[in-house]
Amino acid sequence: MRSDLIVVGGGAAGMMAALIAAEAGVEVTLLEKNKILGRKLGITGGGRCNLTNQADLEELINNTPGNGRFLYSAFRRFGPEQVIRFFQEELGVALKVERGRRVFPVSDQAREVIEAFCRRLQSLKVNLLTATEVKGLTFNREKNQVTGVECENGRTIRAEAVVVATGGLSYPGTGSTGDGLRWAEEAGHKVVPCFPSLVPLVTKEEWPKQLEGLSLINVNLTAWHEGRKLAAEFGEMLFTAGGVSGPIVLSLSRMIAPLVAKEPGSVGLTIDLKPALSFEELDLRVQRDFKEYSRKLYKNSLDDLLPRKIIPVIIELSGIDPQKPVHQITRKERLRLVRLLKSLPMVVERSGSFTEAIVTSGGVDTKELNPKTMESKLIKGLYFAGEVVDVDAYTGGYNLQIAFSMGYVAGLEAARKIPANRKQQLGII
Ligand SMILES: Cc1cc2nc3c(=O)[nH]c(=O)nc-3n(C[C@H](O)[C@H](O)[C@H](O)COP(=O)(O)OP(=O)(O)OC[C@H]3O[C@@H](n4cnc5c(N)ncnc54)[C@H](O)[C@@H]3O)c2cc1C
């Protein structure tokens, strides 16, 4: 069997590459090991699919800590504006913009996005081979040229070009098991070591477990490394059975994960539970509450200040006797409580695993890819797109934007390079 272009991986990047190449007039075969296309896409954004962010070029790059500059050209050619137009006008998916300029389908259904892709791929007569696992790439080593792929049943499919869009290592249950990373290495590419990113953090302390399920809104979370402030995020976080998660934790995890992988326990976190108040303002507020509840026991005096679930933890960590009448609390004790509320400390033991990571940091080294085409600088006709490459971004729709931008560029550029004579055979030119 042969095809002009083979795309391996029917995720966000692969579906986009196949679609764009087919529109450019080449014969495309899309190979996906799952029975269905877009399995991971289906669980994005809590099943609602935050498919891009209405950010400008500079913001896109700033929100892409993993090699954002490499994507400059791809973002310029197929950025949020083009993605939004593509989904609305070409795939017929109505979109809406939410808080933080995050873009979702109006239907709040990721399924709608996948179905729209499938319909368009079928109408373009893309050869869709699902439940087909690719085992490796085939090469003409003398010419440094990719020649096709080998599938699990021993069948080989020949092609002029191959786009590898097999994803990273996160959520392996969706099919992203790092196969493309192995093939890249076999092809002679450098693969930058991978670590889980946008991932929950496991803390040394046991007390977060007591708070499992509690979500804190409008708090400030700061990460510390060797006594220095690493970064801070304001927003929402969540306590889990093992530690902490939620939007601001996931964002900070991008910086924390590689540090704790090298040295477990080397990163500290502090939560400012009352970021709208200065230390002095909060102290005055506590004094007011203590005056009002002066006859109560300390353990019953914080109801106005904190969510109910966290009060026993704060009481314990403050080191003040819970049975003490409020009017007996000393100034020193009160100031200790205020310090705790402004800076509730935790130590990060390690990050969560790939199984629970939203994205993978690391992957095929961008230095060995042409940023204008996504083609390998080592092997002709071999292209990479999406999370298999060493690119990753923060939450907010940026990672899918990356997959779509790279898929677009790889699909179009691969199609352009399919020799003109092959196109002539098909009667396209
Ligand atoms: C829970 C969760 C929520 C997320 N939410 C968002 C969000 O709302 N917004 C956002 O921007 N990003 C989100 N992301 C990140 C985003 O989903 C990924 O960055 C993006 O899907 C990567 O696309 P991809 O095409 O590169 O890889 P994938 O989507 O991982 O696709 C790779 C495909 O290749 C197939 N494949 C792998 N190996 C083989 C093989 N040997 N043969 C054949 N096929 C193979 C896999 O089965 C898979 O279908 C989320 C991720 C997770 C896990």
The ligand as a Gaussian input file, in Angstrom:
#p B3LYP/6-31G(d) Opt

LIG

0 1
 C       -7.145000      15.956000      30.969000
 C       -6.553000      16.900000      29.957000
 C       -7.184000      18.097000      29.693000
 C       -6.616000      18.991000      28.779000
 N       -7.297000      20.146000      28.508000
 C       -6.767000      21.012000      27.608000
 C       -7.495000      22.177000      27.238000
 O       -8.653000      22.385000      27.636000
 N       -6.890000      23.055000      26.382000
 C       -5.640000      22.823000      25.858000
 O       -5.141000      23.654000      25.106000
 N       -4.972000      21.681000      26.144000
 C       -5.508000      20.774000      26.980000
 N       -4.842000      19.611000      27.250000
 C       -3.567000      19.336000      26.528000
 C       -3.871000      18.872000      25.087000
 O       -4.894000      17.904000      25.131000
 C       -2.646000      18.273000      24.402000
 O       -1.574000      19.181000      24.480000
 C       -2.949000      17.961000      22.942000
 O       -4.033000      17.052000      22.864000
 C       -1.762000      17.359000      22.225000
 O       -2.158000      16.984000      20.946000
 P       -1.322000      15.953000      20.059000
 O       -2.087000      15.771000      18.799000
 O        0.080000      16.399000      19.965000
 O       -1.282000      14.614000      20.896000
 P       -2.515000      13.590000      21.378000
 O       -3.720000      14.397000      21.520000
 O       -1.911000      12.951000      22.544000
 O       -2.674000      12.650000      20.132000
 C       -1.731000      11.678000      19.804000
 C       -2.441000      10.526000      19.108000
 O       -1.482000       9.638000      18.556000
 C       -1.941000       8.305000      18.733000
 N       -0.780000       7.397000      18.700000
 C        0.241000       7.347000      19.579000
 N        1.106000       6.373000      19.237000
 C        0.598000       5.799000      18.123000
 C        1.032000       4.705000      17.292000
 N        2.144000       4.006000      17.575000
 N        0.298000       4.362000      16.221000
 C       -0.855000       5.040000      15.926000
 N       -1.319000       6.071000      16.682000
 C       -0.589000       6.434000      17.758000
 C       -2.601000       8.337000      20.100000
 O       -3.487000       7.252000      20.263000
 C       -3.291000       9.707000      20.085000
 O       -4.602000       9.619000      19.599000
 C       -5.400000      18.688000      28.123000
 C       -4.781000      17.462000      28.380000
 C       -5.342000      16.566000      29.280000
 C       -4.664000      15.261000      29.533000

